[in-house]
Each structure stands twice: as structure tokens, then as C-alpha cells.
């Protein structure tokens, strides 16, 4: 199970990364939970350091990596 952390973001309420499976789990502020697969760890680290995590996610992860919706 991915350990989630609360974040201050207009797009996300929680984020988590599973190093073993290279999966990024995001909970959007509206409550939906998604898991993105095969996301390299450096993207996760860069996302956390970005001025805007939402903008970084939209440009580098959202339409690039396979995902599944976990919760509505």
C-alpha cells in the first residue's frame, strides 16, 4: 500500500509514491483517487520540488503514463 501525504495544492489533497512499483497515487481536491503506473522516481521528486505541483503533473505525468481510477 502506498503511504499518502497531505499536500498544499489547488489540484491535490494527497500524494504518494511507491518506489517498488514506480506508481504515483494522487487524490485530487474533489476526492477522486488515481494511480499512475511506471512513473520514474525522479519525476516524483521533481514534482514535489516544483513551484506548482499541479502544473508539473499536467505537463509531465497526466497524459504520459498509464493510470487507473481507484475511487470516485
PyMOL Python script that loads the backbone (N, CA, C, O; Angstrom):
from pymol import cmd

cmd.read_pdbstr("""\
ATOM      1  N   UNK A   1       0.842  -1.193   0.000  1.00  0.00           N
ATOM      2  CA  UNK A   1       0.000   0.000   0.000  1.00  0.00           C
ATOM      3  C   UNK A   1       0.879   1.245   0.000  1.00  0.00           C
ATOM      4  O   UNK A   1       1.898   1.306   0.687  1.00  0.00           O
ATOM      5  N   UNK A   2       0.471   2.217  -0.769  1.00  0.00           N
ATOM      6  CA  UNK A   2       1.210   3.466  -0.884  1.00  0.00           C
ATOM      7  C   UNK A   2       0.916   4.366   0.312  1.00  0.00           C
ATOM      8  O   UNK A   2      -0.240   4.594   0.670  1.00  0.00           O
ATOM      9  N   UNK A   3       1.973   4.863   0.915  1.00  0.00           N
ATOM     10  CA  UNK A   3       1.815   5.809   2.026  1.00  0.00           C
ATOM     11  C   UNK A   3       1.532   7.190   1.443  1.00  0.00           C
ATOM     12  O   UNK A   3       2.320   7.717   0.658  1.00  0.00           O
ATOM     13  N   UNK A   4       0.405   7.767   1.833  1.00  0.00           N
ATOM     14  CA  UNK A   4      -0.023   9.057   1.300  1.00  0.00           C
ATOM     15  C   UNK A   4       0.382  10.172   2.245  1.00  0.00           C
ATOM     16  O   UNK A   4       0.479   9.977   3.457  1.00  0.00           O
ATOM     17  N   UNK A   5       0.617  11.348   1.669  1.00  0.00           N
ATOM     18  CA  UNK A   5       0.919  12.517   2.485  1.00  0.00           C
ATOM     19  C   UNK A   5       0.030  13.672   2.023  1.00  0.00           C
ATOM     20  O   UNK A   5      -0.242  13.826   0.832  1.00  0.00           O
ATOM     21  N   UNK A   6      -0.407  14.465   2.968  1.00  0.00           N
ATOM     22  CA  UNK A   6      -1.209  15.640   2.647  1.00  0.00           C
ATOM     23  C   UNK A   6      -0.297  16.701   2.050  1.00  0.00           C
ATOM     24  O   UNK A   6       0.845  16.871   2.478  1.00  0.00           O
ATOM     25  N   UNK A   7      -0.821  17.418   1.044  1.00  0.00           N
ATOM     26  CA  UNK A   7      -0.052  18.468   0.395  1.00  0.00           C
ATOM     27  C   UNK A   7      -0.897  19.730   0.278  1.00  0.00           C
ATOM     28  O   UNK A   7      -2.127  19.681   0.257  1.00  0.00           O
ATOM     29  N   UNK A   8      -0.204  20.854   0.203  1.00  0.00           N
ATOM     30  CA  UNK A   8      -0.875  22.120  -0.041  1.00  0.00           C
ATOM     31  C   UNK A   8      -0.819  22.391  -1.526  1.00  0.00           C
ATOM     32  O   UNK A   8       0.224  22.763  -2.064  1.00  0.00           O
ATOM     33  N   UNK A   9      -1.948  22.203  -2.184  1.00  0.00           N
ATOM     34  CA  UNK A   9      -2.020  22.343  -3.631  1.00  0.00           C
ATOM     35  C   UNK A   9      -3.463  22.642  -4.010  1.00  0.00           C
ATOM     36  O   UNK A   9      -4.393  22.163  -3.362  1.00  0.00           O
ATOM     37  N   UNK A  10      -3.644  23.425  -5.050  1.00  0.00           N
ATOM     38  CA  UNK A  10      -5.011  23.685  -5.516  1.00  0.00           C
ATOM     39  C   UNK A  10      -5.557  22.503  -6.318  1.00  0.00           C
ATOM     40  O   UNK A  10      -6.763  22.420  -6.548  1.00  0.00           O
ATOM     41  N   UNK A  11      -4.684  21.589  -6.745  1.00  0.00           N
ATOM     42  CA  UNK A  11      -5.111  20.438  -7.541  1.00  0.00           C
ATOM     43  C   UNK A  11      -5.217  19.154  -6.722  1.00  0.00           C
ATOM     44  O   UNK A  11      -6.107  18.339  -6.965  1.00  0.00           O
ATOM     45  N   UNK A  12      -4.318  18.964  -5.756  1.00  0.00           N
ATOM     46  CA  UNK A  12      -4.245  17.714  -4.997  1.00  0.00           C
ATOM     47  C   UNK A  12      -4.484  17.941  -3.510  1.00  0.00           C
ATOM     48  O   UNK A  12      -4.179  19.004  -2.967  1.00  0.00           O
ATOM     49  N   UNK A  13      -5.040  16.913  -2.863  1.00  0.00           N
ATOM     50  CA  UNK A  13      -5.107  16.950  -1.403  1.00  0.00           C
ATOM     51  C   UNK A  13      -4.093  15.984  -0.797  1.00  0.00           C
ATOM     52  O   UNK A  13      -3.591  16.217   0.303  1.00  0.00           O
ATOM     53  N   UNK A  14      -3.788  14.888  -1.522  1.00  0.00           N
ATOM     54  CA  UNK A  14      -2.821  13.898  -1.049  1.00  0.00           C
ATOM     55  C   UNK A  14      -2.033  13.335  -2.229  1.00  0.00           C
ATOM     56  O   UNK A  14      -2.531  13.249  -3.351  1.00  0.00           O
ATOM     57  N   UNK A  15      -0.795  12.957  -1.942  1.00  0.00           N
ATOM     58  CA  UNK A  15       0.068  12.312  -2.931  1.00  0.00           C
ATOM     59  C   UNK A  15       0.845  11.196  -2.260  1.00  0.00           C
ATOM     60  O   UNK A  15       1.106  11.245  -1.058  1.00  0.00           O
ATOM     61  N   UNK A  16       1.210  10.193  -3.035  1.00  0.00           N
ATOM     62  CA  UNK A  16       2.064   9.131  -2.523  1.00  0.00           C
ATOM     63  C   UNK A  16       2.794   8.449  -3.663  1.00  0.00           C
ATOM     64  O   UNK A  16       2.309   8.407  -4.794  1.00  0.00           O
ATOM     65  N   UNK A  17       3.966   7.917  -3.351  1.00  0.00           N
ATOM     66  CA  UNK A  17       4.766   7.229  -4.367  1.00  0.00           C
ATOM     67  C   UNK A  17       5.247   5.901  -3.815  1.00  0.00           C
ATOM     68  O   UNK A  17       5.752   5.828  -2.695  1.00  0.00           O
ATOM     69  N   UNK A  18       5.088   4.850  -4.610  1.00  0.00           N
ATOM     70  CA  UNK A  18       5.541   3.514  -4.256  1.00  0.00           C
ATOM     71  C   UNK A  18       6.780   3.217  -5.093  1.00  0.00           C
ATOM     72  O   UNK A  18       6.678   2.953  -6.291  1.00  0.00           O
ATOM     73  N   UNK A  19       7.962   3.261  -4.454  1.00  0.00           N
ATOM     74  CA  UNK A  19       9.224   3.059  -5.164  1.00  0.00           C
ATOM     75  C   UNK A  19       9.322   1.678  -5.791  1.00  0.00           C
ATOM     76  O   UNK A  19       9.828   1.538  -6.904  1.00  0.00           O
ATOM     77  N   UNK A  20       8.847   0.662  -5.094  1.00  0.00           N
ATOM     78  CA  UNK A  20       8.959  -0.712  -5.590  1.00  0.00           C
ATOM     79  C   UNK A  20       8.177  -0.920  -6.880  1.00  0.00           C
ATOM     80  O   UNK A  20       8.613  -1.664  -7.758  1.00  0.00           O
ATOM     81  N   UNK A  21       7.028  -0.269  -6.998  1.00  0.00           N
ATOM     82  CA  UNK A  21       6.172  -0.444  -8.175  1.00  0.00           C
ATOM     83  C   UNK A  21       6.211   0.752  -9.123  1.00  0.00           C
ATOM     84  O   UNK A  21       5.568   0.743 -10.173  1.00  0.00           O
ATOM     85  N   UNK A  22       6.969   1.780  -8.746  1.00  0.00           N
ATOM     86  CA  UNK A  22       7.056   3.005  -9.544  1.00  0.00           C
ATOM     87  C   UNK A  22       5.670   3.557  -9.855  1.00  0.00           C
ATOM     88  O   UNK A  22       5.365   3.912 -10.993  1.00  0.00           O
ATOM     89  N   UNK A  23       4.841   3.620  -8.817  1.00  0.00           N
ATOM     90  CA  UNK A  23       3.491   4.131  -9.021  1.00  0.00           C
ATOM     91  C   UNK A  23       3.263   5.388  -8.184  1.00  0.00           C
ATOM     92  O   UNK A  23       3.666   5.475  -7.024  1.00  0.00           O
ATOM     93  N   UNK A  24       2.611   6.340  -8.806  1.00  0.00           N
ATOM     94  CA  UNK A  24       2.263   7.601  -8.175  1.00  0.00           C
ATOM     95  C   UNK A  24       0.761   7.600  -7.933  1.00  0.00           C
ATOM     96  O   UNK A  24      -0.022   7.424  -8.866  1.00  0.00           O
ATOM     97  N   UNK A  25       0.362   7.795  -6.689  1.00  0.00           N
ATOM     98  CA  UNK A  25      -1.053   7.847  -6.345  1.00  0.00           C
ATOM     99  C   UNK A  25      -1.399   9.285  -5.986  1.00  0.00           C
ATOM    100  O   UNK A  25      -0.719   9.920  -5.180  1.00  0.00           O
ATOM    101  N   UNK A  26      -2.471   9.789  -6.598  1.00  0.00           N
ATOM    102  CA  UNK A  26      -2.876  11.175  -6.363  1.00  0.00           C
ATOM    103  C   UNK A  26      -4.349  11.217  -5.971  1.00  0.00           C
ATOM    104  O   UNK A  26      -5.191  10.546  -6.569  1.00  0.00           O
ATOM    105  N   UNK A  27      -4.638  12.022  -4.949  1.00  0.00           N
ATOM    106  CA  UNK A  27      -6.028  12.314  -4.614  1.00  0.00           C
ATOM    107  C   UNK A  27      -6.246  13.782  -4.962  1.00  0.00           C
ATOM    108  O   UNK A  27      -5.618  14.679  -4.398  1.00  0.00           O
ATOM    109  N   UNK A  28      -7.148  13.994  -5.902  1.00  0.00           N
ATOM    110  CA  UNK A  28      -7.460  15.349  -6.313  1.00  0.00           C
ATOM    111  C   UNK A  28      -8.317  16.031  -5.253  1.00  0.00           C
ATOM    112  O   UNK A  28      -8.935  15.361  -4.426  1.00  0.00           O
ATOM    113  N   UNK A  29      -8.354  17.350  -5.275  1.00  0.00           N
ATOM    114  CA  UNK A  29      -9.089  18.095  -4.247  1.00  0.00           C
ATOM    115  C   UNK A  29     -10.579  17.766  -4.259  1.00  0.00           C
ATOM    116  O   UNK A  29     -11.251  17.951  -3.244  1.00  0.00           O
ATOM    117  N   UNK A  30     -11.103  17.289  -5.367  1.00  0.00           N
ATOM    118  CA  UNK A  30     -12.525  16.905  -5.444  1.00  0.00           C
ATOM    119  C   UNK A  30     -12.767  15.487  -4.941  1.00  0.00           C
ATOM    120  O   UNK A  30     -13.905  15.018  -4.919  1.00  0.00           O
ATOM    121  N   UNK A  31     -11.684  14.797  -4.534  1.00  0.00           N
ATOM    122  CA  UNK A  31     -11.836  13.493  -3.905  1.00  0.00           C
ATOM    123  C   UNK A  31     -11.454  12.286  -4.732  1.00  0.00           C
ATOM    124  O   UNK A  31     -11.243  11.210  -4.172  1.00  0.00           O
ATOM    125  N   UNK A  32     -11.356  12.422  -6.047  1.00  0.00           N
ATOM    126  CA  UNK A  32     -11.028  11.264  -6.883  1.00  0.00           C
ATOM    127  C   UNK A  32      -9.603  10.802  -6.608  1.00  0.00           C
ATOM    128  O   UNK A  32      -8.691  11.606  -6.416  1.00  0.00           O
ATOM    129  N   UNK A  33      -9.441   9.477  -6.595  1.00  0.00           N
ATOM    130  CA  UNK A  33      -8.134   8.870  -6.339  1.00  0.00           C
ATOM    131  C   UNK A  33      -7.686   8.106  -7.582  1.00  0.00           C
ATOM    132  O   UNK A  33      -8.413   7.257  -8.097  1.00  0.00           O
ATOM    133  N   UNK A  34      -6.472   8.419  -8.060  1.00  0.00           N
ATOM    134  CA  UNK A  34      -5.915   7.782  -9.255  1.00  0.00           C
ATOM    135  C   UNK A  34      -4.525   7.248  -8.947  1.00  0.00           C
ATOM    136  O   UNK A  34      -3.810   7.775  -8.095  1.00  0.00           O
ATOM    137  N   UNK A  35      -4.159   6.185  -9.665  1.00  0.00           N
ATOM    138  CA  UNK A  35      -2.796   5.657  -9.590  1.00  0.00           C
ATOM    139  C   UNK A  35      -2.201   5.677 -10.997  1.00  0.00           C
ATOM    140  O   UNK A  35      -2.790   5.160 -11.946  1.00  0.00           O
ATOM    141  N   UNK A  36      -1.028   6.282 -11.106  1.00  0.00           N
ATOM    142  CA  UNK A  36      -0.279   6.362 -12.363  1.00  0.00           C
ATOM    143  C   UNK A  36       0.872   5.368 -12.294  1.00  0.00           C
ATOM    144  O   UNK A  36       1.616   5.333 -11.314  1.00  0.00           O
ATOM    145  N   UNK A  37       1.012   4.560 -13.342  1.00  0.00           N
ATOM    146  CA  UNK A  37       1.962   3.446 -13.347  1.00  0.00           C
ATOM    147  C   UNK A  37       3.249   3.781 -14.091  1.00  0.00           C
ATOM    148  O   UNK A  37       3.255   4.560 -15.044  1.00  0.00           O
ATOM    149  N   UNK A  38       4.347   3.166 -13.625  1.00  0.00           N
ATOM    150  CA  UNK A  38       5.671   3.275 -14.251  1.00  0.00           C
ATOM    151  C   UNK A  38       6.186   4.715 -14.297  1.00  0.00           C
ATOM    152  O   UNK A  38       6.843   5.114 -15.259  1.00  0.00           O
ATOM    153  N   UNK A  39       5.889   5.481 -13.268  1.00  0.00           N
ATOM    154  CA  UNK A  39       6.375   6.854 -13.167  1.00  0.00           C
ATOM    155  C   UNK A  39       7.771   6.820 -12.538  1.00  0.00           C
ATOM    156  O   UNK A  39       7.923   6.350 -11.410  1.00  0.00           O
ATOM    157  N   UNK A  40       8.781   7.304 -13.241  1.00  0.00           N
ATOM    158  CA  UNK A  40      10.132   7.292 -12.676  1.00  0.00           C
ATOM    159  C   UNK A  40      10.218   8.119 -11.390  1.00  0.00           C
ATOM    160  O   UNK A  40       9.553   9.145 -11.249  1.00  0.00           O
ATOM    161  N   UNK A  41      11.035   7.660 -10.476  1.00  0.00           N
ATOM    162  CA  UNK A  41      11.164   8.340  -9.186  1.00  0.00           C
ATOM    163  C   UNK A  41      11.613   9.797  -9.335  1.00  0.00           C
ATOM    164  O   UNK A  41      11.191  10.659  -8.564  1.00  0.00           O
ATOM    165  N   UNK A  42      12.468  10.071 -10.326  1.00  0.00           N
ATOM    166  CA  UNK A  42      12.939  11.455 -10.482  1.00  0.00           C
ATOM    167  C   UNK A  42      11.785  12.409 -10.800  1.00  0.00           C
ATOM    168  O   UNK A  42      11.843  13.581 -10.429  1.00  0.00           O
ATOM    169  N   UNK A  43      10.737  11.929 -11.483  1.00  0.00           N
ATOM    170  CA  UNK A  43       9.579  12.785 -11.737  1.00  0.00           C
ATOM    171  C   UNK A  43       8.821  13.067 -10.443  1.00  0.00           C
ATOM    172  O   UNK A  43       8.342  14.182 -10.237  1.00  0.00           O
ATOM    173  N   UNK A  44       8.711  12.081  -9.584  1.00  0.00           N
ATOM    174  CA  UNK A  44       8.073  12.251  -8.284  1.00  0.00           C
ATOM    175  C   UNK A  44       8.840  13.285  -7.464  1.00  0.00           C
ATOM    176  O   UNK A  44       8.234  14.174  -6.867  1.00  0.00           O
ATOM    177  N   UNK A  45      10.151  13.177  -7.431  1.00  0.00           N
ATOM    178  CA  UNK A  45      10.968  14.122  -6.668  1.00  0.00           C
ATOM    179  C   UNK A  45      10.898  15.526  -7.265  1.00  0.00           C
ATOM    180  O   UNK A  45      10.799  16.509  -6.532  1.00  0.00           O
ATOM    181  N   UNK A  46      10.950  15.620  -8.591  1.00  0.00           N
ATOM    182  CA  UNK A  46      10.845  16.917  -9.246  1.00  0.00           C
ATOM    183  C   UNK A  46       9.476  17.550  -9.027  1.00  0.00           C
ATOM    184  O   UNK A  46       9.367  18.765  -8.867  1.00  0.00           O
ATOM    185  N   UNK A  47       8.450  16.740  -9.020  1.00  0.00           N
ATOM    186  CA  UNK A  47       7.093  17.248  -8.793  1.00  0.00           C
ATOM    187  C   UNK A  47       6.979  17.881  -7.410  1.00  0.00           C
ATOM    188  O   UNK A  47       6.379  18.944  -7.254  1.00  0.00           O
ATOM    189  N   UNK A  48       7.555  17.224  -6.412  1.00  0.00           N
ATOM    190  CA  UNK A  48       7.499  17.761  -5.052  1.00  0.00           C
ATOM    191  C   UNK A  48       8.251  19.090  -4.933  1.00  0.00           C
ATOM    192  O   UNK A  48       7.878  19.943  -4.127  1.00  0.00           O
ATOM    193  N   UNK A  49       9.293  19.264  -5.723  1.00  0.00           N
ATOM    194  CA  UNK A  49      10.115  20.474  -5.657  1.00  0.00           C
ATOM    195  C   UNK A  49       9.615  21.590  -6.571  1.00  0.00           C
ATOM    196  O   UNK A  49      10.114  22.713  -6.503  1.00  0.00           O
ATOM    197  N   UNK A  50       8.646  21.297  -7.417  1.00  0.00           N
ATOM    198  CA  UNK A  50       8.174  22.273  -8.401  1.00  0.00           C
ATOM    199  C   UNK A  50       7.437  23.431  -7.728  1.00  0.00           C
ATOM    200  O   UNK A  50       6.843  23.271  -6.662  1.00  0.00           O
ATOM    201  N   UNK A  51       7.488  24.588  -8.366  1.00  0.00           N
ATOM    202  CA  UNK A  51       6.739  25.743  -7.877  1.00  0.00           C
ATOM    203  C   UNK A  51       5.246  25.450  -7.845  1.00  0.00           C
ATOM    204  O   UNK A  51       4.539  25.894  -6.941  1.00  0.00           O
ATOM    205  N   UNK A  52       4.768  24.697  -8.837  1.00  0.00           N
ATOM    206  CA  UNK A  52       3.368  24.283  -8.897  1.00  0.00           C
ATOM    207  C   UNK A  52       3.331  22.781  -9.191  1.00  0.00           C
ATOM    208  O   UNK A  52       3.653  22.350 -10.298  1.00  0.00           O
ATOM    209  N   UNK A  53       2.936  21.997  -8.196  1.00  0.00           N
ATOM    210  CA  UNK A  53       2.860  20.551  -8.400  1.00  0.00           C
ATOM    211  C   UNK A  53       1.824  20.214  -9.467  1.00  0.00           C
ATOM    212  O   UNK A  53       2.024  19.296 -10.262  1.00  0.00           O
ATOM    213  N   UNK A  54       0.727  20.950  -9.485  1.00  0.00           N
ATOM    214  CA  UNK A  54      -0.329  20.699 -10.467  1.00  0.00           C
ATOM    215  C   UNK A  54       0.138  20.933 -11.886  1.00  0.00           C
ATOM    216  O   UNK A  54      -0.140  20.125 -12.772  1.00  0.00           O
ATOM    217  N   UNK A  55       0.846  22.029 -12.116  1.00  0.00           N
ATOM    218  CA  UNK A  55       1.365  22.321 -13.457  1.00  0.00           C
ATOM    219  C   UNK A  55       2.401  21.276 -13.880  1.00  0.00           C
ATOM    220  O   UNK A  55       2.405  20.821 -15.024  1.00  0.00           O
ATOM    221  N   UNK A  56       3.272  20.906 -12.950  1.00  0.00           N
ATOM    222  CA  UNK A  56       4.286  19.894 -13.250  1.00  0.00           C
ATOM    223  C   UNK A  56       3.616  18.571 -13.624  1.00  0.00           C
ATOM    224  O   UNK A  56       3.987  17.933 -14.609  1.00  0.00           O
ATOM    225  N   UNK A  57       2.628  18.171 -12.825  1.00  0.00           N
ATOM    226  CA  UNK A  57       1.885  16.941 -13.076  1.00  0.00           C
ATOM    227  C   UNK A  57       1.223  16.984 -14.453  1.00  0.00           C
ATOM    228  O   UNK A  57       1.318  16.028 -15.222  1.00  0.00           O
ATOM    229  N   UNK A  58       0.559  18.087 -14.758  1.00  0.00           N
ATOM    230  CA  UNK A  58      -0.151  18.208 -16.039  1.00  0.00           C
ATOM    231  C   UNK A  58       0.794  18.120 -17.228  1.00  0.00           C
ATOM    232  O   UNK A  58       0.441  17.530 -18.248  1.00  0.00           O
ATOM    233  N   UNK A  59       1.975  18.688 -17.120  1.00  0.00           N
ATOM    234  CA  UNK A  59       2.934  18.708 -18.229  1.00  0.00           C
ATOM    235  C   UNK A  59       3.720  17.414 -18.377  1.00  0.00           C
ATOM    236  O   UNK A  59       4.070  17.025 -19.492  1.00  0.00           O
ATOM    237  N   UNK A  60       4.003  16.735 -17.251  1.00  0.00           N
ATOM    238  CA  UNK A  60       4.958  15.619 -17.292  1.00  0.00           C
ATOM    239  C   UNK A  60       4.401  14.235 -16.973  1.00  0.00           C
ATOM    240  O   UNK A  60       5.065  13.232 -17.235  1.00  0.00           O
ATOM    241  N   UNK A  61       3.200  14.164 -16.417  1.00  0.00           N
ATOM    242  CA  UNK A  61       2.697  12.870 -15.965  1.00  0.00           C
ATOM    243  C   UNK A  61       1.304  12.545 -16.495  1.00  0.00           C
ATOM    244  O   UNK A  61       1.077  11.446 -17.001  1.00  0.00           O
ATOM    245  N   UNK A  62       0.382  13.477 -16.387  1.00  0.00           N
ATOM    246  CA  UNK A  62      -1.039  13.215 -16.648  1.00  0.00           C
ATOM    247  C   UNK A  62      -1.297  12.459 -17.944  1.00  0.00           C
ATOM    248  O   UNK A  62      -1.895  11.384 -17.898  1.00  0.00           O
ATOM    249  N   UNK A  63      -0.888  12.954 -19.062  1.00  0.00           N
ATOM    250  CA  UNK A  63      -1.192  12.322 -20.348  1.00  0.00           C
ATOM    251  C   UNK A  63      -0.051  11.463 -20.877  1.00  0.00           C
ATOM    252  O   UNK A  63      -0.045  11.081 -22.047  1.00  0.00           O
ATOM    253  N   UNK A  64       0.911  11.163 -20.015  1.00  0.00           N
ATOM    254  CA  UNK A  64       2.085  10.401 -20.435  1.00  0.00           C
ATOM    255  C   UNK A  64       2.041   8.958 -19.919  1.00  0.00           C
ATOM    256  O   UNK A  64       2.416   8.030 -20.636  1.00  0.00           O
ATOM    257  N   UNK A  65       1.590   8.774 -18.692  1.00  0.00           N
ATOM    258  CA  UNK A  65       1.641   7.461 -18.041  1.00  0.00           C
ATOM    259  C   UNK A  65       0.258   6.838 -17.904  1.00  0.00           C
ATOM    260  O   UNK A  65      -0.744   7.527 -17.713  1.00  0.00           O
ATOM    261  N   UNK A  66       0.236   5.514 -18.007  1.00  0.00           N
ATOM    262  CA  UNK A  66      -0.989   4.748 -17.844  1.00  0.00           C
ATOM    263  C   UNK A  66      -1.507   4.935 -16.423  1.00  0.00           C
ATOM    264  O   UNK A  66      -0.722   5.020 -15.479  1.00  0.00           O
ATOM    265  N   UNK A  67      -2.824   4.997 -16.272  1.00  0.00           N
ATOM    266  CA  UNK A  67      -3.404   5.215 -14.954  1.00  0.00           C
ATOM    267  C   UNK A  67      -4.657   4.384 -14.758  1.00  0.00           C
ATOM    268  O   UNK A  67      -5.219   3.836 -15.706  1.00  0.00           O
ATOM    269  N   UNK A  68      -5.078   4.303 -13.515  1.00  0.00           N
ATOM    270  CA  UNK A  68      -6.357   3.680 -13.189  1.00  0.00           C
ATOM    271  C   UNK A  68      -7.027   4.526 -12.125  1.00  0.00           C
ATOM    272  O   UNK A  68      -6.369   5.109 -11.264  1.00  0.00           O
ATOM    273  N   UNK A  69      -8.352   4.581 -12.202  1.00  0.00           N
ATOM    274  CA  UNK A  69      -9.114   5.310 -11.203  1.00  0.00           C
ATOM    275  C   UNK A  69      -9.428   4.337 -10.073  1.00  0.00           C
ATOM    276  O   UNK A  69      -9.978   3.261 -10.307  1.00  0.00           O
ATOM    277  N   UNK A  70      -9.077   4.719  -8.847  1.00  0.00           N
ATOM    278  CA  UNK A  70      -9.264   3.848  -7.685  1.00  0.00           C
ATOM    279  C   UNK A  70     -10.539   4.171  -6.916  1.00  0.00           C
ATOM    280  O   UNK A  70     -11.215   3.276  -6.408  1.00  0.00           O
ATOM    281  N   UNK A  71     -10.858   5.455  -6.838  1.00  0.00           N
ATOM    282  CA  UNK A  71     -12.069   5.890  -6.115  1.00  0.00           C
ATOM    283  C   UNK A  71     -12.683   7.068  -6.831  1.00  0.00           C
ATOM    284  O   UNK A  71     -11.990   7.878  -7.447  1.00  0.00           O
ATOM    285  N   UNK A  72     -13.984   7.147  -6.741  1.00  0.00           N
ATOM    286  CA  UNK A  72     -14.742   8.261  -7.329  1.00  0.00           C
ATOM    287  C   UNK A  72     -14.569   9.512  -6.525  1.00  0.00           C
ATOM    288  O   UNK A  72     -15.133  10.550  -6.870  1.00  0.00           O
TER     289      UNK A  72
END
""", "prot")
cmd.dss("prot")
cmd.show_as("cartoon", "prot")
cmd.util.cbc("prot")
cmd.orient("prot")
